[in-house]
Amino acid sequence: MAKVIKKIRDRQTQSIQITYFNNSSAPGSEVFVNNATVDIMNISLQLLKDLYSMNTENEWVKWIAQGFEYDINFRFEVSAKVAKFLPVKMIRDWPVLFVVDAKRPVHSFRRHYVSRAAVADIADKSVVVLTQDQRLTADAEEIARFKDIQLQVRNDVDCIWQK
């Protein structure tokens, strides 16, 4: 029993970085047994599309879905260009942290007016994705400038490849 408890405690602090390649096989489930956090580097547009539509013919999608069952904390690292295609719904609703260029977390808010407190609560140099009908309060705009937060405005909450 003590070994099991130690294994569970050790897992809580373990993380791993995995690089995604279009033609590579997904790792095995042992990654989930040994790590609580999985960073996937180099996420492609095609993988994002397959994930968003839960295309389980893609073995990486099946593997990530299995990770959700293991309660894995996923970080998906994307390039600045790929980040422009992230669906707002995915940013808001998926149990994943998207990170641009390995250092800038991506956030999106549900409220029509984004407050100072909401912007103050996120890391400096973050990316905030807004829909066309969302606005920052004047105080939130000031904090965003101070914290060097990049704002991206989207037409809707779906992505262009979902049309």
Solvent accessible surface area in square Angstrom, and as a share of the most:
residue,aa,sasa,rsa
1,M,181,0.81
2,A,81,0.62
3,K,175,0.74
4,V,87,0.50
5,I,71,0.36
6,K,126,0.54
7,K,93,0.39
8,I,95,0.48
9,R,161,0.59
10,D,58,0.30
11,R,47,0.17
12,Q,121,0.54
13,T,114,0.66
14,Q,84,0.37
15,S,72,0.47
16,I,63,0.32
17,Q,117,0.52
18,I,23,0.12
19,T,60,0.35
20,Y,9,0.04
21,F,110,0.46
22,N,113,0.58
23,N,145,0.75
24,S,40,0.26
25,S,83,0.54
26,A,19,0.15
27,P,36,0.23
28,G,31,0.30
29,S,41,0.26
30,E,101,0.46
31,V,13,0.08
32,F,0,0.00
33,V,69,0.39
34,N,63,0.32
35,N,14,0.07
36,A,11,0.08
37,T,36,0.21
38,V,0,0.00
39,D,15,0.08
40,I,0,0.00
41,M,48,0.21
42,N,85,0.43
43,I,4,0.02
44,S,25,0.16
45,L,63,0.31
46,Q,101,0.45
47,L,0,0.00
48,L,0,0.00
49,K,80,0.34
50,D,13,0.06
51,L,1,0.00
52,Y,40,0.15
53,S,66,0.43
54,M,81,0.36
55,N,52,0.27
56,T,71,0.42
57,E,163,0.73
58,N,28,0.14
59,E,81,0.36
60,W,7,0.03
61,V,0,0.00
62,K,110,0.46
63,W,11,0.04
64,I,0,0.00
65,A,25,0.20
66,Q,63,0.28
67,G,0,0.00
68,F,55,0.23
69,E,147,0.66
70,Y,79,0.30
71,D,115,0.60
72,I,8,0.04
73,N,89,0.46
74,F,5,0.02
75,R,68,0.25
76,F,0,0.00
77,E,10,0.05
78,V,5,0.03
79,S,51,0.33
80,A,38,0.29
81,K,157,0.66
82,V,24,0.14
83,A,2,0.01
84,K,116,0.49
85,F,62,0.26
86,L,0,0.00
87,P,1,0.01
88,V,1,0.00
89,K,84,0.36
90,M,0,0.00
91,I,17,0.09
92,R,58,0.21
93,D,80,0.42
94,W,46,0.16
95,P,90,0.56
96,V,16,0.09
97,L,67,0.33
98,F,2,0.01
99,V,2,0.01
100,V,1,0.00
101,D,66,0.34
102,A,59,0.45
103,K,141,0.60
104,R,48,0.17
105,P,22,0.14
106,V,6,0.04
107,H,45,0.20
108,S,18,0.12
109,F,40,0.17
110,R,161,0.59
111,R,182,0.67
112,H,91,0.41
113,Y,130,0.50
114,V,1,0.01
115,S,45,0.29
116,R,127,0.46
117,A,74,0.58
118,A,27,0.21
119,V,1,0.01
120,A,49,0.38
121,D,125,0.65
122,I,18,0.09
123,A,54,0.42
124,D,86,0.45
125,K,109,0.46
126,S,0,0.00
127,V,1,0.00
128,V,1,0.00
129,V,1,0.00
130,L,8,0.04
131,T,11,0.06
132,Q,102,0.46
133,D,87,0.45
134,Q,9,0.04
135,R,127,0.46
136,L,17,0.08
137,T,49,0.28
138,A,81,0.63
139,D,78,0.40
140,A,0,0.00
141,E,76,0.34
142,E,104,0.47
143,I,23,0.12
144,A,4,0.03
145,R,170,0.62
146,F,175,0.73
147,K,24,0.10
148,D,88,0.45
149,I,16,0.08
150,Q,66,0.29
151,L,78,0.39
152,Q,22,0.10
153,V,97,0.56
154,R,33,0.12
155,N,119,0.61
156,D,47,0.25
157,V,43,0.25
158,D,49,0.26
159,C,9,0.05
160,I,120,0.61
161,W,50,0.18
162,Q,63,0.28
163,K,173,0.73
